[in-house]
Amino acid sequence: MPVLRTHNILIFFGLWYTFTVFTYGVQIPSGILLPAMILGALVGSLYHEIDLFELQTDQYRFTPIMIGAAAMLGGYM
């Protein structure tokens, strides 16, 4: 089942990244705060699914998600 979830995260990341690129390039004011946090949370969720941190428990499930959101937000600003 984790493979299906990983594919869903990758598809959602690709779509959201495409929408973010389009809205960032238009001449009307649009926010970049929320898309940055969502993309970072998706990357953190992907890291958790692949288990790169080797946590192996759901106790620290949201830690990579929060770190990813904060890192992406810091990279944009």
Backbone as XML, in Angstrom:
<?xml version="1.0"?>
<chain id="A" units="angstrom">
  <residue number="1" name="MET">
    <atom name="N" x="0.798" y="-1.210" z="0.000"/>
    <atom name="CA" x="0.000" y="0.000" z="0.000"/>
    <atom name="C" x="0.842" y="1.277" z="0.000"/>
  </residue>
  <residue number="2" name="PRO">
    <atom name="N" x="2.064" y="1.307" z="0.593"/>
    <atom name="CA" x="2.849" y="2.539" z="0.570"/>
    <atom name="C" x="3.217" y="2.992" z="-0.839"/>
  </residue>
  <residue number="3" name="VAL">
    <atom name="N" x="3.321" y="2.068" z="-1.799"/>
    <atom name="CA" x="3.680" y="2.462" z="-3.155"/>
    <atom name="C" x="2.584" y="3.326" z="-3.762"/>
  </residue>
  <residue number="4" name="LEU">
    <atom name="N" x="1.320" y="2.946" z="-3.541"/>
    <atom name="CA" x="0.208" y="3.720" z="-4.058"/>
    <atom name="C" x="0.179" y="5.104" z="-3.436"/>
  </residue>
  <residue number="5" name="ARG">
    <atom name="N" x="0.445" y="5.189" z="-2.140"/>
    <atom name="CA" x="0.445" y="6.481" z="-1.480"/>
    <atom name="C" x="1.595" y="7.354" z="-1.982"/>
  </residue>
  <residue number="6" name="THR">
    <atom name="N" x="2.748" y="6.761" z="-2.223"/>
    <atom name="CA" x="3.882" y="7.515" z="-2.749"/>
    <atom name="C" x="3.578" y="8.070" z="-4.132"/>
  </residue>
  <residue number="7" name="HIS">
    <atom name="N" x="2.932" y="7.278" z="-4.968"/>
    <atom name="CA" x="2.560" y="7.767" z="-6.292"/>
    <atom name="C" x="1.558" y="8.908" z="-6.186"/>
  </residue>
  <residue number="8" name="ASN">
    <atom name="N" x="0.617" y="8.809" z="-5.283"/>
    <atom name="CA" x="-0.357" y="9.889" z="-5.105"/>
    <atom name="C" x="0.322" y="11.170" z="-4.638"/>
  </residue>
  <residue number="9" name="ILE">
    <atom name="N" x="1.291" y="11.057" z="-3.746"/>
    <atom name="CA" x="2.017" y="12.232" z="-3.277"/>
    <atom name="C" x="2.801" y="12.856" z="-4.427"/>
  </residue>
  <residue number="10" name="LEU">
    <atom name="N" x="3.445" y="12.035" z="-5.246"/>
    <atom name="CA" x="4.208" y="12.562" z="-6.382"/>
    <atom name="C" x="3.305" y="13.243" z="-7.408"/>
  </residue>
  <residue number="11" name="ILE">
    <atom name="N" x="2.143" y="12.676" z="-7.675"/>
    <atom name="CA" x="1.206" y="13.289" z="-8.623"/>
    <atom name="C" x="0.702" y="14.617" z="-8.072"/>
  </residue>
  <residue number="12" name="PHE">
    <atom name="N" x="0.325" y="14.633" z="-6.803"/>
    <atom name="CA" x="-0.157" y="15.868" z="-6.187"/>
    <atom name="C" x="0.936" y="16.928" z="-6.154"/>
  </residue>
  <residue number="13" name="PHE">
    <atom name="N" x="2.174" y="16.517" z="-5.878"/>
    <atom name="CA" x="3.285" y="17.470" z="-5.877"/>
    <atom name="C" x="3.496" y="18.061" z="-7.267"/>
  </residue>
  <residue number="14" name="GLY">
    <atom name="N" x="3.454" y="17.221" z="-8.301"/>
    <atom name="CA" x="3.634" y="17.718" z="-9.665"/>
    <atom name="C" x="2.553" y="18.700" z="-10.073"/>
  </residue>
  <residue number="15" name="LEU">
    <atom name="N" x="1.312" y="18.390" z="-9.734"/>
    <atom name="CA" x="0.210" y="19.298" z="-10.069"/>
    <atom name="C" x="0.312" y="20.603" z="-9.296"/>
  </residue>
  <residue number="16" name="TRP">
    <atom name="N" x="0.565" y="20.501" z="-8.016"/>
    <atom name="CA" x="0.647" y="21.714" z="-7.202"/>
    <atom name="C" x="1.852" y="22.567" z="-7.602"/>
  </residue>
  <residue number="17" name="TYR">
    <atom name="N" x="2.966" y="21.946" z="-7.953"/>
    <atom name="CA" x="4.136" y="22.695" z="-8.406"/>
    <atom name="C" x="3.832" y="23.422" z="-9.714"/>
  </residue>
  <residue number="18" name="THR">
    <atom name="N" x="3.133" y="22.753" z="-10.630"/>
    <atom name="CA" x="2.758" y="23.388" z="-11.899"/>
    <atom name="C" x="1.855" y="24.583" z="-11.654"/>
  </residue>
  <residue number="19" name="PHE">
    <atom name="N" x="0.860" y="24.433" z="-10.798"/>
    <atom name="CA" x="-0.027" y="25.553" z="-10.482"/>
    <atom name="C" x="0.725" y="26.692" z="-9.812"/>
  </residue>
  <residue number="20" name="THR">
    <atom name="N" x="1.689" y="26.366" z="-8.953"/>
    <atom name="CA" x="2.475" y="27.397" z="-8.276"/>
    <atom name="C" x="3.334" y="28.173" z="-9.262"/>
  </residue>
  <residue number="21" name="VAL">
    <atom name="N" x="3.924" y="27.483" z="-10.221"/>
    <atom name="CA" x="4.748" y="28.156" z="-11.232"/>
    <atom name="C" x="3.895" y="29.101" z="-12.066"/>
  </residue>
  <residue number="22" name="PHE">
    <atom name="N" x="2.707" y="28.665" z="-12.433"/>
    <atom name="CA" x="1.817" y="29.533" z="-13.219"/>
    <atom name="C" x="1.371" y="30.754" z="-12.433"/>
  </residue>
  <residue number="23" name="THR">
    <atom name="N" x="0.991" y="30.588" z="-11.178"/>
    <atom name="CA" x="0.522" y="31.734" z="-10.399"/>
    <atom name="C" x="1.669" y="32.657" z="-9.998"/>
  </residue>
  <residue number="24" name="TYR">
    <atom name="N" x="2.871" y="32.120" z="-9.877"/>
    <atom name="CA" x="4.013" y="32.969" z="-9.523"/>
    <atom name="C" x="4.432" y="33.846" z="-10.699"/>
  </residue>
  <residue number="25" name="GLY">
    <atom name="N" x="4.148" y="33.401" z="-11.925"/>
    <atom name="CA" x="4.575" y="34.142" z="-13.098"/>
    <atom name="C" x="3.564" y="35.132" z="-13.644"/>
  </residue>
  <residue number="26" name="VAL">
    <atom name="N" x="2.335" y="35.160" z="-13.128"/>
    <atom name="CA" x="1.325" y="36.082" z="-13.644"/>
    <atom name="C" x="1.515" y="37.456" z="-13.035"/>
  </residue>
  <residue number="27" name="GLN">
    <atom name="N" x="0.894" y="38.446" z="-13.652"/>
    <atom name="CA" x="1.077" y="39.826" z="-13.229"/>
    <atom name="C" x="0.090" y="40.283" z="-12.158"/>
  </residue>
  <residue number="28" name="ILE">
    <atom name="N" x="-0.778" y="39.412" z="-11.686"/>
    <atom name="CA" x="-1.706" y="39.793" z="-10.628"/>
    <atom name="C" x="-1.152" y="39.319" z="-9.286"/>
  </residue>
  <residue number="29" name="PRO">
    <atom name="N" x="-1.463" y="40.050" z="-8.221"/>
    <atom name="CA" x="-0.947" y="39.636" z="-6.914"/>
    <atom name="C" x="-1.557" y="38.310" z="-6.466"/>
  </residue>
  <residue number="30" name="SER">
    <atom name="N" x="-0.725" y="37.382" z="-6.154"/>
    <atom name="CA" x="-1.184" y="36.107" z="-5.616"/>
    <atom name="C" x="-0.195" y="35.669" z="-4.544"/>
  </residue>
  <residue number="31" name="GLY">
    <atom name="N" x="-0.670" y="34.943" z="-3.581"/>
    <atom name="CA" x="0.168" y="34.551" z="-2.455"/>
    <atom name="C" x="1.146" y="33.449" z="-2.810"/>
  </residue>
  <residue number="32" name="ILE">
    <atom name="N" x="2.287" y="33.467" z="-2.171"/>
    <atom name="CA" x="3.284" y="32.420" z="-2.347"/>
    <atom name="C" x="3.516" y="31.691" z="-1.017"/>
  </residue>
  <residue number="33" name="LEU">
    <atom name="N" x="2.931" y="32.205" z="0.066"/>
    <atom name="CA" x="3.120" y="31.619" z="1.387"/>
    <atom name="C" x="2.503" y="30.226" z="1.481"/>
  </residue>
  <residue number="34" name="LEU">
    <atom name="N" x="1.239" y="30.095" z="1.139"/>
    <atom name="CA" x="0.562" y="28.812" z="1.249"/>
    <atom name="C" x="1.102" y="27.779" z="0.263"/>
  </residue>
  <residue number="35" name="PRO">
    <atom name="N" x="1.332" y="28.123" z="-1.017"/>
    <atom name="CA" x="1.924" y="27.115" z="-1.907"/>
    <atom name="C" x="3.297" y="26.642" z="-1.451"/>
  </residue>
  <residue number="36" name="ALA">
    <atom name="N" x="4.097" y="27.531" z="-0.872"/>
    <atom name="CA" x="5.417" y="27.118" z="-0.382"/>
    <atom name="C" x="5.279" y="26.129" z="0.760"/>
  </residue>
  <residue number="37" name="MET">
    <atom name="N" x="4.346" y="26.383" z="1.665"/>
    <atom name="CA" x="4.159" y="25.474" z="2.790"/>
    <atom name="C" x="3.593" y="24.132" z="2.340"/>
  </residue>
  <residue number="38" name="ILE">
    <atom name="N" x="2.689" y="24.140" z="1.374"/>
    <atom name="CA" x="2.102" y="22.889" z="0.887"/>
    <atom name="C" x="3.153" y="22.052" z="0.167"/>
  </residue>
  <residue number="39" name="LEU">
    <atom name="N" x="3.960" y="22.671" z="-0.674"/>
    <atom name="CA" x="5.010" y="21.929" z="-1.377"/>
    <atom name="C" x="6.030" y="21.358" z="-0.395"/>
  </residue>
  <residue number="40" name="GLY">
    <atom name="N" x="6.401" y="22.116" z="0.613"/>
    <atom name="CA" x="7.333" y="21.617" z="1.614"/>
    <atom name="C" x="6.749" y="20.469" z="2.426"/>
  </residue>
  <residue number="41" name="ALA">
    <atom name="N" x="5.467" y="20.578" z="2.752"/>
    <atom name="CA" x="4.817" y="19.490" z="3.478"/>
    <atom name="C" x="4.735" y="18.233" z="2.625"/>
  </residue>
  <residue number="42" name="LEU">
    <atom name="N" x="4.520" y="18.388" z="1.334"/>
    <atom name="CA" x="4.499" y="17.225" z="0.446"/>
    <atom name="C" x="5.870" y="16.568" z="0.347"/>
  </residue>
  <residue number="43" name="VAL">
    <atom name="N" x="6.916" y="17.359" z="0.291"/>
    <atom name="CA" x="8.266" y="16.793" z="0.247"/>
    <atom name="C" x="8.575" y="16.073" z="1.564"/>
  </residue>
  <residue number="44" name="GLY">
    <atom name="N" x="8.186" y="16.671" z="2.684"/>
    <atom name="CA" x="8.387" y="16.015" z="3.975"/>
    <atom name="C" x="7.589" y="14.726" z="4.097"/>
  </residue>
  <residue number="45" name="SER">
    <atom name="N" x="6.374" y="14.737" z="3.573"/>
    <atom name="CA" x="5.559" y="13.524" z="3.585"/>
    <atom name="C" x="6.171" y="12.446" z="2.697"/>
  </residue>
  <residue number="46" name="LEU">
    <atom name="N" x="6.746" y="12.856" z="1.593"/>
    <atom name="CA" x="7.422" y="11.903" z="0.711"/>
    <atom name="C" x="8.647" y="11.305" z="1.402"/>
  </residue>
  <residue number="47" name="TYR">
    <atom name="N" x="9.395" y="12.122" z="2.121"/>
    <atom name="CA" x="10.545" y="11.613" z="2.881"/>
    <atom name="C" x="10.099" y="10.605" z="3.928"/>
  </residue>
  <residue number="48" name="HIS">
    <atom name="N" x="8.958" y="10.880" z="4.559"/>
    <atom name="CA" x="8.450" y="9.942" z="5.564"/>
    <atom name="C" x="8.002" y="8.634" z="4.914"/>
  </residue>
  <residue number="49" name="GLU">
    <atom name="N" x="7.380" y="8.708" z="3.750"/>
    <atom name="CA" x="6.923" y="7.496" z="3.070"/>
    <atom name="C" x="8.095" y="6.633" z="2.602"/>
  </residue>
  <residue number="50" name="ILE">
    <atom name="N" x="9.148" y="7.279" z="2.124"/>
    <atom name="CA" x="10.323" y="6.547" z="1.671"/>
    <atom name="C" x="11.155" y="6.091" z="2.879"/>
  </residue>
  <residue number="51" name="ASP">
    <atom name="N" x="10.937" y="6.712" z="4.025"/>
    <atom name="CA" x="11.605" y="6.398" z="5.289"/>
    <atom name="C" x="13.101" y="6.696" z="5.211"/>
  </residue>
  <residue number="52" name="LEU">
    <atom name="N" x="13.427" y="7.886" z="4.744"/>
    <atom name="CA" x="14.830" y="8.288" z="4.683"/>
    <atom name="C" x="15.397" y="8.589" z="6.065"/>
  </residue>
  <residue number="53" name="PHE">
    <atom name="N" x="14.531" y="8.955" z="7.022"/>
    <atom name="CA" x="15.007" y="9.243" z="8.367"/>
    <atom name="C" x="15.112" y="7.993" z="9.220"/>
  </residue>
  <residue number="54" name="GLU">
    <atom name="N" x="14.613" y="6.860" z="8.712"/>
    <atom name="CA" x="14.631" y="5.565" z="9.401"/>
    <atom name="C" x="13.996" y="5.646" z="10.786"/>
  </residue>
  <residue number="55" name="LEU">
    <atom name="N" x="12.867" y="6.333" z="10.879"/>
    <atom name="CA" x="12.172" y="6.448" z="12.162"/>
    <atom name="C" x="11.369" y="5.188" z="12.471"/>
  </residue>
  <residue number="56" name="GLN">
    <atom name="N" x="10.761" y="4.585" z="11.470"/>
    <atom name="CA" x="10.062" y="3.307" z="11.529"/>
    <atom name="C" x="8.909" y="3.259" z="12.511"/>
  </residue>
  <residue number="57" name="THR">
    <atom name="N" x="8.507" y="4.358" z="13.054"/>
    <atom name="CA" x="7.325" y="4.406" z="13.906"/>
    <atom name="C" x="6.474" y="5.585" z="13.468"/>
  </residue>
  <residue number="58" name="ASP">
    <atom name="N" x="5.222" y="5.546" z="13.827"/>
    <atom name="CA" x="4.348" y="6.666" z="13.518"/>
    <atom name="C" x="4.352" y="7.723" z="14.617"/>
  </residue>
  <residue number="59" name="GLN">
    <atom name="N" x="5.208" y="7.543" z="15.614"/>
    <atom name="CA" x="5.281" y="8.523" z="16.684"/>
    <atom name="C" x="5.789" y="9.862" z="16.149"/>
  </residue>
  <residue number="60" name="TYR">
    <atom name="N" x="6.742" y="9.821" z="15.226"/>
    <atom name="CA" x="7.322" y="11.036" z="14.666"/>
    <atom name="C" x="6.851" y="11.246" z="13.233"/>
  </residue>
  <residue number="61" name="ARG">
    <atom name="N" x="5.603" y="10.961" z="12.958"/>
    <atom name="CA" x="5.077" y="11.025" z="11.596"/>
    <atom name="C" x="5.071" y="12.449" z="11.040"/>
  </residue>
  <residue number="62" name="PHE">
    <atom name="N" x="4.774" y="13.429" z="11.873"/>
    <atom name="CA" x="4.625" y="14.791" z="11.389"/>
    <atom name="C" x="5.919" y="15.603" z="11.436"/>
  </residue>
  <residue number="63" name="THR">
    <atom name="N" x="6.965" y="15.058" z="12.013"/>
    <atom name="CA" x="8.224" y="15.796" z="12.098"/>
    <atom name="C" x="8.818" y="16.097" z="10.726"/>
  </residue>
  <residue number="64" name="PRO">
    <atom name="N" x="8.944" y="15.130" z="9.799"/>
    <atom name="CA" x="9.477" y="15.477" z="8.475"/>
    <atom name="C" x="8.561" y="16.416" z="7.696"/>
  </residue>
  <residue number="65" name="ILE">
    <atom name="N" x="7.262" y="16.335" z="7.942"/>
    <atom name="CA" x="6.318" y="17.213" z="7.249"/>
    <atom name="C" x="6.518" y="18.656" z="7.694"/>
  </residue>
  <residue number="66" name="MET">
    <atom name="N" x="6.662" y="18.873" z="9.002"/>
    <atom name="CA" x="6.869" y="20.226" z="9.512"/>
    <atom name="C" x="8.235" y="20.781" z="9.111"/>
  </residue>
  <residue number="67" name="ILE">
    <atom name="N" x="9.251" y="19.941" z="9.128"/>
    <atom name="CA" x="10.583" y="20.384" z="8.716"/>
    <atom name="C" x="10.583" y="20.746" z="7.238"/>
  </residue>
  <residue number="68" name="GLY">
    <atom name="N" x="9.913" y="19.944" z="6.407"/>
    <atom name="CA" x="9.828" y="20.240" z="4.980"/>
    <atom name="C" x="9.092" y="21.541" z="4.701"/>
  </residue>
  <residue number="69" name="ALA">
    <atom name="N" x="7.985" y="21.772" z="5.398"/>
    <atom name="CA" x="7.232" y="23.015" z="5.206"/>
    <atom name="C" x="8.052" y="24.219" z="5.613"/>
  </residue>
  <residue number="70" name="ALA">
    <atom name="N" x="8.744" y="24.144" z="6.751"/>
    <atom name="CA" x="9.557" y="25.254" z="7.221"/>
    <atom name="C" x="10.746" y="25.497" z="6.292"/>
  </residue>
  <residue number="71" name="ALA">
    <atom name="N" x="11.356" y="24.431" z="5.794"/>
    <atom name="CA" x="12.507" y="24.592" z="4.909"/>
    <atom name="C" x="12.105" y="25.213" z="3.574"/>
  </residue>
  <residue number="72" name="MET">
    <atom name="N" x="10.986" y="24.776" z="3.034"/>
    <atom name="CA" x="10.539" y="25.339" z="1.753"/>
    <atom name="C" x="10.112" y="26.800" z="1.929"/>
  </residue>
  <residue number="73" name="LEU">
    <atom name="N" x="9.466" y="27.107" z="3.031"/>
    <atom name="CA" x="9.071" y="28.476" z="3.309"/>
    <atom name="C" x="10.309" y="29.354" z="3.485"/>
  </residue>
  <residue number="74" name="GLY">
    <atom name="N" x="11.314" y="28.855" z="4.176"/>
    <atom name="CA" x="12.556" y="29.627" z="4.333"/>
    <atom name="C" x="13.293" y="29.808" z="3.020"/>
  </residue>
  <residue number="75" name="GLY">
    <atom name="N" x="13.191" y="28.845" z="2.125"/>
    <atom name="CA" x="13.832" y="28.958" z="0.820"/>
    <atom name="C" x="13.166" y="29.979" z="-0.088"/>
  </residue>
  <residue number="76" name="TYR">
    <atom name="N" x="11.860" y="30.118" z="0.028"/>
    <atom name="CA" x="11.131" y="31.090" z="-0.788"/>
    <atom name="C" x="11.348" y="32.505" z="-0.314"/>
  </residue>
  <residue number="77" name="MET">
    <atom name="N" x="11.413" y="32.678" z="0.996"/>
    <atom name="CA" x="11.467" y="34.038" z="1.537"/>
    <atom name="C" x="12.860" y="34.522" z="1.558"/>
  </residue>
</chain>
